[in-house]
Amino acid sequence: MENDTSIYVNNTQIGNVESYIYLGQRDSIRDKNQDKEIQRRITAGWIAFAKHRGNIGKCLKRQVFNSCVFPAMTYGA
């Protein structure tokens, strides 16, 4: 990173990261392109949706996808 200043909390050095998740959103200090955040949300939506495979009928599954998963994946896109 540009700044080599070390930060310590209770005598433990805090590491530097390129990106992090804060309040459910990926943030990056250098990369202002939102492609990785959009891809992360799409992946999270599919993972959540796949957890219910076989637990509910197709009609209800489609309604859940359209009302819950799809808006979460497209928010910010």
Residue pairs with C-beta under 8 A, 6 or more apart in sequence:
1 16
6 13
6 14
7 13
7 14
8 14
18 28
18 29
18 30
18 31
19 26
19 27
19 28
19 29
19 31
19 36
20 26
20 27
21 27
25 37
25 76
26 36
26 37
26 40
28 36
34 76
37 76
38 76
38 77
41 72
41 73
41 75
41 76
41 77
42 73
44 72
44 73
45 69
45 70
45 72
45 73
46 69
46 73
48 69
48 72
49 64
49 65
49 69
52 61
52 64
56 64
